[in-house]
């Protein structure tokens, strides 16, 4: 399998994917730049998690083009990426994409909604009747499938809530089940030990960053496990869980740090390290993150520094810097790692 890291430029005129090869020690080197055929917003700090995602088998890369209301599908090949097609997102300003098997969902922020697609034979085809509107003022941040593919989860910053949908065998989302977030401004999330771990930005208040966890009580049903567990930092955004589900890393945009949480049996959270790593300690900028598929490395964007940083992931949850690479624009967004 190709071992790479992908980000998007989010350029307003010509959006591109920047691909990096990953060496055995986790260091990155530029592979190439690939036009999506769409447009980004052209603004720094795209407010989303998962605007760039890989399919389960790593054969396809999906990229949200928030400026042209569509997303792009790339075939992942030995020598780089090949643009396979583009499709309208079913709404406006798509900022997050979820994929599980042959089903894809786009999260639209401009017209808060989700829309489904089938991924087959190298093409994306809309699932007619799959669009589901979110509540007024939702300001959604992320959409993702649960590991078993039976639940779709969406975080809503504007309403301080989390919405879940049961997904049937055809890939259609059922009725929305919405619960209040334990803390204000739920943002990014990931799945660990059968639970959903959600970051809470608390409107960007200094020192108020936190995370909470929710069990999957059944398809489309969430139940609170750990209420807000503070990490003592500021403007938390994204979450990434280790492959064994024991630790979750959250990026704190406000001061350039990454905090780690230990995940207890049943999905409870405990702060592991308030500062497990940093890009530029005390300087804002760290944003999107992802853990490589082999679980060995964590990568994160520092948009203000226009760099991608990488750390090795220890069995005890500790992070060790392996390097950084520049050459990404200030509008850089999204990160997927194979």
Buried (B, 14 or more C-beta within 10 A) or exposed (E): EBBBBBBBBBBBEEBBBBBBBBEEEBBBEEBEEBBBBBBBBBBBBBBBBBBBBBBEEBBBBBBBBBBBBBBBBBBBEEEBBEBBBBBBBBBBBBBBBBBBEEBBBBBBBEBBBBBBBBBEEEEBEBBEEBBBEBBEEBBBBBBBBBEEBBBBBBBBBBBBBBBBBBBEEEBBBBEBBBBEBBBBBBBBBBBBBBBBBBBBBBEEEEEBBBBBBBBBEEBBBBEBBBEBBBBBBBBBBBBBBBBEBBBBBBBBBBBBBBBBBBBBEEBBBEBBBBBBBBBBEEBBBBBBBBBBBEEBBBBBBBBBBBBBBBBBBEEEBBBEEBBBBEEBBBBBBBBBBB
